[in-house]
């Protein structure tokens, strides 16, 4: 409801476990490292525990995006199952065939064992991840222990990762589960964020959703920390409700009074005889302001003034007026809030027009057809992905965005420039400048951009490799980190270079896994490619 108002491309404080929004605090980074260890482990159980809302599932989703190609994963998120149901679910997740209507534990285990032996012979590794593992019964946990007995003379065939609330640890202290407890090879408890991390967490989520604005002043972070206890999910709920409140009141950012009211709303604390809430106010505003309901008797909401009848016996409250706009804010408000396809351009050629504009930024001609193949022909790399404005700012390259107009019809537009207030699009010879609100309401999040990498450098450089690609990686890191690079084209991706890659990834807000994949390489290449077109205004 408030995304367009604040210039956001998407909701910054959704409680969905989107790995793009994972803020890697020291605790979350260590939790991810434990799970990565579990994926490459040689049997036994790996445990990740934490309070409700601490971010266990989000860390797990981030893990799933980094699973090696040689690894097969069965992910179970609803483990309130019988032994037979769980075994059948594992078989379904791994694509293992079993007799129709089977309810025999032995048959399930035999099928699973045959699959694991075959996978091991093919050099593949199998991992079972169970979320909300505190819901497992003792019988099911014991069956999980028995599955770790499936092995060859050299190694265990199945690695099991359990994610759960602290009650899981209490379960494993039972006498009947002591054999399972002895097989736990790694355990990490994910605690709450610190006070300083709460501020960084809020800033990170706002940046990923597409804004650099300080919608939550720094002076409120201590209060937010106390209200939330440092639990990410509680922070999300509080911040989402506070932004809704600021939107309803026409404020440019959240203040102390709005945050306090959000806290009372979230915790269902009675504050006055006025029963109407911000959420109702926001819902009433969706249709464009025909009727607005607010937690006070009257509100001045955005640019629309709506009079609301208060609850019986409630004295009318003074209207809350928006804070005075600065000259910069006024210029942003003058920008169109909708990006329209040019009337003189044929929609049937929209995609080709957009890609032609993108290739022109690279001083290249688009010949039609598949854009990525055309880019490869020209010695360029292509990235097709879904993300937010923060990701585009980090990559800092022009892009073709998949958009929708007010009627819901899809079209493509070449984003050629971006700043903190506006976005510039090229439609053939025509240029259109619009507010970031247009992106918030019209952009699907999908984009295609071009980048440049030497032909001898492949897009996944890993530890243990040597050669020209590793030498290039070392030179790029040395340039960015201000150190001297080792000479020679036979450079080795050793432990020293691994630490340098992780340091760069951490500084860039990437998952510090040490693998130089496309995201890492794009940002490294961008730091040195001075001739490449830039998206951010003022960049050279």
NORWOPE-V709971 format. One record per backbone hydrogen bond with DSSP energy under -0.5 kcal/mol. NH is the residue of the N-H (numbers start at 1). CO is the residue of the C=O. If there is no record, write none. Layout:
# NORWOPE-V709971
NH	CO
NH	CO
This chain:
# NORWOPE-V709971
6	2
7	3
7	4
8	3
9	209
10	209
14	11
18	16
19	17
21	18
22	19
24	22
25	23
29	25
30	26
31	27
32	28
33	29
34	30
35	31
36	32
37	33
38	34
39	35
40	36
41	38
45	183
46	160
47	186
48	162
49	188
50	164
51	190
54	51
59	55
60	56
61	57
62	58
63	59
64	60
65	61
66	63
67	64
71	68
72	125
74	127
75	73
76	74
76	129
77	75
81	79
86	82
87	83
88	84
89	85
90	86
91	87
92	88
93	89
94	90
95	91
95	92
96	91
97	95
102	99
105	103
108	104
109	105
110	106
111	107
112	108
113	109
114	110
115	111
116	112
117	113
118	114
119	115
120	116
121	117
122	118
123	120
124	119
125	70
126	157
127	72
128	159
129	74
129	127
130	161
131	76
131	129
133	163
135	132
136	133
141	137
142	138
143	139
144	140
145	141
146	142
147	143
148	144
148	145
149	146
150	147
151	149
152	155
156	42
157	150
158	150
159	126
160	44
161	128
162	46
163	130
164	48
168	165
169	166
170	166
171	167
172	168
173	169
173	170
174	171
177	174
178	175
181	177
182	178
183	180
184	181
185	45
185	183
186	45
188	47
190	49
190	188
191	189
193	230
198	194
199	195
200	196
201	197
202	198
203	199
204	200
205	201
206	202
207	203
208	204
209	205
210	207
211	206
215	213
217	215
217	254
220	217
221	218
224	220
225	221
226	222
227	223
228	224
229	225
230	225
231	228
232	230
233	53
235	231
236	232
237	233
238	234
239	235
240	236
241	237
242	238
243	239
244	240
245	241
246	242
247	243
248	244
249	245
250	247
251	246
254	215
259	255
260	256
261	257
262	258
263	259
264	260
265	261
266	262
267	263
268	265
269	264
275	273
281	277
282	278
283	279
284	280
285	281
286	282
286	283
288	285
289	284
291	284
299	306
300	320
301	299
301	304
302	247
302	300
304	301
306	299
306	304
314	311
315	313
321	319
330	326
331	327
332	328
333	329
334	330
335	332
336	433
340	338
345	342
349	346
350	347
353	349
354	350
355	351
356	352
357	353
358	354
359	355
360	356
361	357
361	358
362	358
362	359
363	360
364	359
367	365
374	370
375	371
376	372
377	373
378	374
379	376
380	375
381	451
383	449
385	383
385	447
387	445
390	208
392	388
393	389
394	390
395	391
396	392
397	392
399	415
400	448
401	399
401	413
402	446
403	401
403	411
404	442
405	409
408	405
411	403
413	401
414	426
415	399
415	413
416	414
416	424
417	424
418	535
419	422
423	434
424	417
425	432
426	414
427	425
427	430
428	426
430	427
432	425
434	423
435	336
436	421
438	435
439	435
440	436
441	437
442	438
443	439
444	402
447	385
448	400
449	383
450	398
451	381
457	454
458	456
461	516
462	460
464	493
465	462
467	491
471	467
472	468
473	469
474	470
475	471
476	472
477	473
478	474
479	475
480	476
481	477
482	478
483	478
491	488
493	465
494	492
498	494
499	495
500	496
501	497
502	498
503	499
504	500
505	501
506	502
507	503
508	504
509	506
510	505
513	511
516	461
516	514
517	515
521	517
522	518
523	519
524	520
525	521
526	522
527	523
528	524
528	525
529	525
530	528
532	529
537	418
539	536
